[in-house]
Amino acid sequence: MFLLLLLGGITLSGYQEVQRRGTSAARQLAFQSAAHFPQATHQESAQRLYAGHFDDVGLLDAVGRSRYVESDDIAQSLQIGAAPGIAADAAGLLLSLLEAGSALTGRKLELDAGGYVSGQVTAHLATQRWTPEPFRNLDLMLRQPYAILSDPWNSGSPRQVRDLASSLVPTQKLAELSNAWQALAVPLSLIEPTIGKLCLGLIEPDTVPEDRLGPRIHAVDTWRLCQ
């Protein structure tokens, strides 16, 4: 009885490992599709996912006789387009408002409402013949989805994020006046000392605000210096 409990625990951990690898394979499928990598045929892509994520000794059953997943037990599905349900309407409304606001900055907002990519990997678990009834005849199917956005907001650097986000910050055009503003801020700081810390149109996506790095203190001390 204890031996069956031990082997059963190992089997359940194997099922969880298949589920974990299925999520990783679905992530790879979605990322490759979002990056517009050359796509193989449906069956070739499924076999490639199996070879990269499921074809190793880590997925042998508890007695070492067979694999939890065979090569023909992996299937994939891919959806590229608008987000499902009410999310598509919400995204369309939000983008229309952002596009109208981008007219103030003179920069086009490069977002696509149909840039939703959803990849799903399905793994049909092989029957474990050595297990007792009723586990021997279980028909288990694991479906692991993964979704991302495939629009230009998936940028490769903080500079690209700053350039794209500038269409949402009307004061970004004032950044060109920063030199003149710093000279003017010197006499004005005699009246209001904190005015010298005012940054016109500053966008730093790779900088964590100081008020997020420690306990909250006085607002004057949390302003970001323009340096």
N, C-alpha and C positions, 0 to 999 in steps of 0.2 A: 504493500500500500504506500509506504514512504517512497519507494522507488518510482511509482507512478506519479506521485506528487512532485518529485524532483524533476522528472522528465516533462511533466505538464508545465511546470514553471519555466523550464528552458524553452518549451514550445511557445508559450505566451510571449516571452522576451523576444523570440524570433519573429513573431507576428508584429510586435512593436518596432523591431528593426526594419522590417519590410515597409511599415507605414512611414517611418522616418526617412528612409531612402526614397520612397515615393514622393514625399514632399520636396526633397532635393532634386529629383528628376523633373518634377513639374516646374520648379523654379528655373532650371536650366532650359526647359522647353519654352517658357514664357520669355526669358531674357534673350534667347537666340532669335526668337520671332520678333521681339521688339527692336532688336538691333539690326534687323533685316539681313541676317546671315543667310547664305544660300541654303535653301531647304531641300532635303532629300524627299523621296516618296514617303508616304505615310508609314509603310511597313519598314522601310530602311531606317527611318527616324526612330521608330519604336525599338528596333533591334539595337540601334546605337545607344539608346537610353538604357537598355537592358545590359549591354556590355559595360557601360560606364558606371552603373549603380547597383546591379543585382548579381553580376556574374563573378562571384568569388566564394571562398570557403566559409566566409562569415555568415552565409545564409544556408548552410547545411542544417538539416533537422537534428533533433536531440540525439538520435542514434547514429548520425553520420551516414545514412543510406541514400538520401535524396535531398534535393533543394526545396526550399519553401516556395520558390517561384521558378518556373521554367521559361525558356526564351519565348515560347508562344503564348505565355500568360500575361504579357505586358501589352497594353493598348494605350493610346494617347488620343486626346482631342484638343483642339485649339480654336479659340474664338478671338477675332480681332474686329473691333468696331466700337459702338457706343456702349457705355455701361448698362447693365440690365436694369429694368424696373424704373422706379422714380428717380434713381441716380442720374439717368440720362437727361431727364427734364431739368433737374437741378443744375447739372453741369452746363447745359445749354443756356439757362437763364443767367448763371454766374458769368459765363464767358461773354455774353452779350453786354452785360454791365461793364465788365473789364475792358472790352473793346471800345465802348463809348468813352470810358475814362482815359484810354490811351491817346485819344485825340489831343489831350492837353499837353502831353509830352512829345508828340510827334513821332512816337516809336510804336511799331506794330507789335501787338501781343501775339507771340507765336505759340499758341496752344490749340490743340485739336480735340474737339469733343468726341471724336471717334477713335481716340488713341488708347482705348482700354484693351489690354491683351490678357486673356485668361487661358492658361494651360492646365490640363488635367491628365494625370497618369493613373491608370487603373491596373491593379495587380490582382490576378486570380490566384489565390493560394492553393498549392497542390494539396491533395488529400494525404493525410498522414496514416498510412495503412497499419502501422504498428500500434496506434492508439485504440483503446476500447470503445465500444458503442456508448453513447451516440456520436462521440467525437470523430469517429472514423468516417462518417458520411457527411460531415459539415461541408457546406459549399460557401466559402468565405471570399468576399470581394472587397478590396480596399480601394477607395477613390480619393485621391489627394489632389486638390486644386491649388493653384497659385496665380495671383493676378498682379499686374503692374501697369503703369502708365507709360506709353511709348512715345511721348511727345518731347519737345526740346527742353522741358524742365528737368529731364534726367540728364543733367549736364555733367561735364567731365572735370570742371574746375570751379573754384569760387569766383574767378573772374567772369566766367560765362553766366553764373547765377546772377552776379551783380549787373551785367549788361542786360539780361532779360528782365530782371526785377526793376530796372530803371524805368520801364514803361508804366509801372504802378506807383512811382514816386514823382509827383509833379515838381517837387523842390530839387530834383536832380539837376535841373538846368542851372540852379543857383550855385552849384559847385564850382562853376567857372569863375564866380565872383569871390571865391574864398580868399584870394590874396588881398583884394581891396577890402573885404570884410574884416580881415584880421587887423589891418591898419586902422580901420574905423573903430574896431572893438576896444582898442587901447584906451582912448579917452572915455568911451562909454562904460568901461569897466570901473571907472572911478565912481560912477553912480550905482551900477549894478555889477558886483564882482563876478558873478557867475556867467555873465554874458560872453566872456572870453572863451567859455567852454562850448558855446553853441556851434554845431557843425552843420553847415548848409548842404543838404542833399547827400549826406554821408550814408553809404550802403556798404556794409562789411559783413557778408554772409558767413565768413570763416572766423568771426570774432564773437566770443561769448560775452554778453553784457556783464558788466561788473556786478550788478545787483543779483545775478544768478550764481555767482561764485562764492557767496558767503551770506551771513545773516543780513537781513534788511536793516539799513542804517538811514541816515538823513538823506533826502532826495538830492540835496546839493552835492553830496559826496559821490553819488552814483552816476553823475553825468560823464559821458565819454569825452575824453580829450581829443581834439582834432589833430592828433599826431600819429 
